[in-house]
Amino acid sequence: MSRLRLATVNVNGIRAAFRKGMGDWLATRDVDVLAMQEVRASDEDIQGLLGDDWTVLHDPATAKGRAGVAIAIRVGGHVRHADVHRVALGPDDFDSAGRWLEADLDVDGTLVTVVSTYVHSGVADTPKQDEKWKFLDAMTERLPELRAHNPLAVIVGDLNVGHDQRDIKNWKGNVKRAGFLPRERAYLDRFLGADGEQVEAVDGSTGTGLGWVDVGREQAGDVDGPYTWWSWRGQAFDNDSGWRIDYQMATPELATKVSTYAVDRASAYDTRWSDHTPVVVDYEL
C-alpha cells in the first residue's frame, strides 16, 4: 500500500508566500504532490523557489500576473508524472488559462488524476459573474468525463463557493454576494449529489447528481468549517470569521481511500503566508 499526501493551497502569489514563510511549511510537511492556485509567477520563478526537488507543471493565465495554477511533484519519491497533463476546459472560445490543470500521476503503479483549479471569484450581476457561470458550466461537463477517464480522480483548489451555511461564519450577510449565491451553491449540490439521481438544489433548480465527494465535509462532519480563507482585514482570522472555499473533491472510488484530512491553519495572524491555508489529505492506495 502506498500513501499519497496531496496538499492544495491558494498561495496568493508564490513569491510573496515564500517571502513570508511558505518554504518553512513545505520543508516540514512531507508532501508528495502540491497543488497551487493564484501562483502569479513564471515557470522559472516557481521552479527557482521550489528547487530541484520538485517537478513543476504550470498553466499561467493569459493576463500576466493574474491567476495561474500549478502542480508540483516531489522528485525521487514514489509519485511521478505519467507524462500526460491537460489544460483545456470548456468551449474553444472560452479562456480557462491559469485556472484548470489536470495531471495523470503514477503512484507506485496506480494511476491517480489530480486537477488544480482556481474558479473565478465573481461579482454578482456583473460580467465577472458571467465568466464564473461559464466556468462552472464547463466543470459540469468535464466532471463525468474525468471520472470516465480515471475513476481515481480528485479536483482540488479554490472553488470560491461555500457550499452551505456551515462553510461561512457570517452566512446570513452573504447570501446575495458572490461565493454564497444560491445559484453557485446549486452547482455544488449537483457535483456532490448522489450519482445519477435527481437533485433538488438550494436555488430550486433540479439536475442530475454527479456523485463526487467533498472530502473535507465528509471528514469534518456536521460542524462549522473548518475554514480555509480569512480576510486580511480586521479581526477575521483572530475571530475565525472565515470561509471554507478550498476543497479536495474526489471520485467516490478515491474518497474511500482517504486516511487523514487536515487544515493547516496558522498559529497566529502574523505567521500567515497567504490569506488561504493548505488543505492536506492522505490517500492510501
C-alpha positions in Angstrom: 0.0 0.0 0.0 1.3 3.5 -0.9 0.4 6.8 0.7 -0.3 9.8 -1.5 -0.1 13.0 0.6 -1.8 15.7 -1.5 -1.8 19.3 -0.4 -3.6 22.2 -2.0 -3.4 25.9 -1.3 -4.1 29.2 -2.9 -0.7 30.8 -2.4 -1.9 34.4 -3.2 1.3 34.9 -5.2 4.0 32.3 -4.7 6.9 34.8 -4.5 5.2 36.7 -1.7 4.2 33.5 0.1 7.8 32.3 0.1 9.0 35.6 1.5 6.5 35.1 4.4 7.4 31.5 5.2 5.8 29.1 2.8 9.1 27.3 2.3 9.3 26.5 6.0 5.9 24.9 6.0 6.7 22.9 2.9 10.0 21.6 4.3 8.3 20.0 7.2 5.0 18.7 5.8 6.3 15.6 3.8 4.0 16.4 0.9 4.2 14.2 -2.2 2.2 16.4 -4.5 1.4 20.1 -4.1 -1.4 21.8 -6.0 -1.3 25.6 -6.0 -3.6 28.3 -7.2 -3.2 32.1 -7.9 0.5 31.4 -8.4 1.1 34.7 -10.4 4.6 33.8 -11.4 6.7 32.5 -14.3 7.8 28.9 -14.7 11.3 30.0 -13.8 10.2 31.8 -10.7 8.2 28.7 -9.5 11.0 26.3 -10.1 13.5 28.6 -8.6 11.5 28.9 -5.4 10.7 25.2 -5.0 14.1 24.0 -6.1 15.3 20.9 -8.0 13.5 18.6 -5.6 10.2 19.2 -7.4 8.9 18.7 -10.9 6.6 21.6 -11.8 3.6 21.6 -14.1 2.2 25.1 -14.6 -0.6 26.8 -16.5 -0.3 30.6 -16.4 -3.1 32.9 -17.0 -3.5 34.8 -20.3 -3.0 38.1 -18.4 0.4 38.3 -16.9 0.5 38.4 -13.1 -3.1 37.0 -12.7 -4.4 33.6 -11.6 -2.2 30.7 -12.6 -2.4 27.1 -11.4 0.4 24.6 -10.8 1.0 21.0 -9.6 4.4 20.2 -8.1 5.6 16.5 -7.7 8.4 15.6 -5.4 11.4 14.2 -7.3 12.8 10.9 -6.2 9.6 9.8 -4.4 7.0 7.2 -5.2 5.0 9.5 -7.3 5.9 10.5 -10.8 4.3 12.4 -13.6 2.8 10.0 -16.1 3.8 12.4 -18.9 0.2 13.4 -19.5 -1.4 16.7 -18.5 -4.2 18.8 -19.9 -5.3 22.4 -19.5 -8.3 22.8 -21.8 -11.7 23.3 -20.3 -15.0 24.3 -21.8 -15.6 25.6 -25.4 -12.8 26.6 -27.7 -13.7 30.3 -27.3 -13.6 30.1 -23.5 -10.4 31.3 -21.8 -9.7 29.0 -18.9 -6.0 29.6 -18.9 -4.5 29.7 -15.5 -7.5 28.1 -13.9 -7.5 24.4 -14.7 -4.7 21.9 -14.8 -5.1 18.1 -15.0 -2.2 15.7 -14.3 -2.1 12.0 -14.5 0.2 10.7 -11.8 1.7 7.2 -11.3 1.7 6.4 -7.6 3.7 3.1 -7.3 1.8 1.7 -10.4 -1.6 3.2 -9.6 -2.9 6.0 -11.8 -4.3 9.0 -9.9 -5.6 12.1 -11.8 -5.2 15.4 -9.9 -6.7 18.6 -11.0 -5.6 22.0 -9.6 -8.4 24.6 -10.2 -9.0 28.2 -9.4 -12.6 29.2 -10.0 -13.4 32.8 -10.7 -14.3 34.8 -7.6 -17.0 36.6 -9.5 -19.1 39.7 -8.6 -22.8 39.3 -8.5 -24.7 40.7 -11.5 -21.6 41.7 -13.4 -19.6 40.3 -16.4 -17.2 38.8 -13.9 -20.0 36.6 -12.6 -20.9 35.6 -16.1 -17.4 34.2 -16.5 -17.9 32.3 -13.3 -21.1 30.8 -14.6 -19.3 29.7 -17.8 -16.5 28.1 -15.7 -19.0 26.2 -13.5 -20.9 25.1 -16.6 -17.6 23.8 -18.1 -16.8 21.9 -14.9 -20.3 20.3 -15.0 -19.4 18.9 -18.5 -15.9 17.8 -17.5 -16.6 16.0 -14.2 -18.2 12.9 -15.8 -15.6 12.8 -18.5 -12.8 13.0 -15.9 -14.3 10.1 -13.9 -14.7 8.0 -17.0 -11.0 8.8 -17.9 -9.9 7.6 -14.4 -12.1 6.5 -11.5 -9.3 7.6 -9.1 -9.5 11.3 -9.7 -9.6 14.4 -7.4 -10.3 18.1 -8.1 -8.5 20.3 -5.6 -8.2 24.1 -5.2 -10.1 27.3 -4.6 -13.6 26.8 -5.8 -14.7 30.3 -4.5 -18.0 28.9 -3.4 -19.1 28.0 0.1 -21.4 25.0 -0.2 -23.7 25.5 2.7 -24.2 27.5 5.9 -21.5 25.5 7.8 -19.0 26.8 5.3 -19.2 30.6 6.1 -19.1 32.1 9.5 -21.4 35.0 8.6 -23.5 33.3 6.0 -26.6 35.5 6.6 -24.9 38.6 5.3 -23.5 36.9 2.2 -26.5 35.2 0.5 -26.5 37.9 -2.1 -22.7 38.1 -2.6 -20.6 36.0 -5.0 -19.3 33.0 -3.2 -22.5 32.2 -1.5 -25.2 32.9 -4.1 -27.8 30.1 -4.2 -27.2 29.6 -7.9 -23.5 29.0 -7.2 -24.2 26.6 -4.4 -26.6 24.7 -6.6 -23.6 23.6 -8.8 -22.0 22.0 -5.8 -25.3 20.4 -4.9 -25.2 18.7 -8.3 -21.4 17.9 -8.2 -21.8 16.3 -4.8 -25.3 14.8 -5.3 -26.0 11.1 -5.3 -24.6 9.7 -8.6 -27.3 9.6 -11.3 -30.1 10.7 -9.1 -32.3 13.8 -9.4 -31.1 16.6 -7.1 -33.2 19.5 -5.9 -30.7 22.2 -5.4 -30.7 25.1 -2.9 -31.9 27.6 -5.6 -34.9 25.4 -6.5 -33.4 24.0 -9.7 -33.2 20.3 -10.4 -30.4 18.3 -12.0 -28.5 15.0 -12.0 -26.1 14.3 -9.2 -22.6 13.6 -10.4 -21.5 11.6 -7.3 -18.3 13.3 -6.3 -17.3 13.5 -2.6 -16.4 16.6 -0.6 -13.6 15.1 1.4 -13.4 18.0 3.8 -17.1 17.8 4.8 -17.1 14.0 4.9 -14.1 14.0 7.3 -15.1 17.0 9.4 -18.7 16.0 9.8 -21.6 18.3 10.7 -19.6 21.2 12.2 -18.9 24.9 11.2 -15.9 25.0 9.0 -13.1 24.2 9.3 -12.5 27.4 7.4 -9.7 27.8 4.8 -9.8 31.5 4.0 -9.9 34.6 6.1 -9.8 38.3 5.0 -6.6 40.1 5.8 -8.7 42.9 7.2 -9.9 43.5 10.7 -10.1 40.6 13.2 -11.4 37.9 10.8 -8.5 35.5 11.4 -8.4 36.0 15.2 -12.2 35.6 15.4 -12.2 32.7 13.0 -14.7 34.5 10.8 -13.7 32.6 7.7 -15.0 30.7 4.6 -14.4 27.1 3.6 -13.8 27.5 -0.1 -10.7 25.3 -0.7 -11.7 21.7 -1.5 -10.5 18.3 -2.2 -13.4 16.9 -4.2 -12.8 13.2 -5.1 -14.5 10.5 -7.0 -16.2 8.0 -4.7 -13.7 5.4 -5.7 -10.8 7.6 -4.4 -12.7 9.0 -1.4 -12.9 5.6 0.2 -9.1 5.7 0.3 -8.8 8.8 2.5 -7.0 8.2 5.8 -6.3 11.7 7.1 -7.6 15.2 6.4 -6.0 18.4 7.8 -6.4 22.2 7.5 -3.1 23.7 8.3 -4.3 26.9 9.9 -1.5 29.2 11.0 -0.9 29.5 14.7 -1.3 33.3 14.7 -2.2 36.2 12.3 1.5 37.3 11.9 2.6 33.7 10.9 0.3 33.5 7.8 1.9 33.4 4.4 -1.4 33.5 2.4 -5.0 34.5 3.1 -5.8 30.9 2.4 -4.4 27.9 4.3 -3.3 24.5 3.0 -5.7 21.6 2.9 -3.7 18.3 3.2 -5.2 14.8 2.6 -3.6 11.4 2.7 -4.9 8.7 0.3 -3.9 5.1 1.0 -3.7 3.4 -2.4 
